[in-house]
Amino acid sequence: MVVVAVANRTITQLSLLPTDLAKWFGVNWSIDLPVFVIFLGGTIFGVLVGFVWEWLREYKHRAEVTHKSRELRKLESELSELKGEKYQDKDDVLAMLEEVR
């Protein structure tokens, strides 16, 4: 990064709009920056947009995992209740041996 910064330290003008369009709108916003700052800023902006885009794209998968985990907990509690009902009539020692299998 240091080599890229030293090699691209030339000052350049970054404008919001092209010159002709800026005259037409009456807005001439521009700033003078070294080229490496523009490259670095664009790279950071692109990475951030990519992260947000991917997070939004994976929302349906995260929602499905949440739904499935809730369903799994519900079924596990139901299974433990059913096992408890099954062993109410039996001896406690036999019930524990059955659970081990």
C-alpha positions, -999 to 999 in steps of 0.1 A, spaced: 0 0 0 29 24 7 44 17 -27 10 24 -44 5 56 -23 40 69 -32 36 60 -69 2 77 -71 5 108 -50 -3 131 -79 -31 156 -70 -62 153 -91 -96 169 -91 -126 148 -82 -158 164 -93 -194 155 -85 -207 162 -120 -190 167 -154 -181 203 -161 -208 209 -187 -235 193 -166 -223 213 -135 -227 246 -154 -262 236 -164 -273 228 -128 -252 256 -113 -235 232 -89 -197 229 -93 -187 207 -63 -151 194 -66 -122 185 -44 -85 180 -50 -71 147 -37 -41 125 -43 -49 96 -67 -42 69 -41 -68 84 -18 -94 81 -45 -84 45 -53 -84 35 -16 -117 53 -10 -133 35 -40 -120 2 -28 -133 6 7 -167 18 -6 -169 -12 -29 -161 -37 -1 -187 -21 22 -214 -22 -6 -205 -58 -12 -208 -67 25 -242 -51 28 -254 -66 -5 -243 -101 6 -259 -96 41 -292 -86 25 -290 -115 0 -285 -141 28 -314 -128 48 -338 -156 37 -313 -182 47 -308 -167 81 -346 -165 86 -350 -201 76 -323 -213 100 -340 -194 128 -373 -209 120 -359 -244 118 -340 -240 151 -372 -230 168 -390 -259 153 -362 -283 164 -364 -270 200 -402 -275 200 -399 -310 187 -372 -319 212 -393 -307 241 -423 -326 228 -401 -357 225 -389 -354 261 -425 -350 272 -435 -382 253 -406 -401 268 -416 -390 302 -452 -403 297 -439 -436 283 -419 -443 315 -444 -432 341 -457 -468 346 -423 -484 346 -396 -487 372 -371 -457 373 -341 -480 368 -357 -496 337 -365 -462 324 -330 -450 327 -317 -481 310 -341 -475 281 -328 -439 277 -292 -451 275 -300 -473 245 
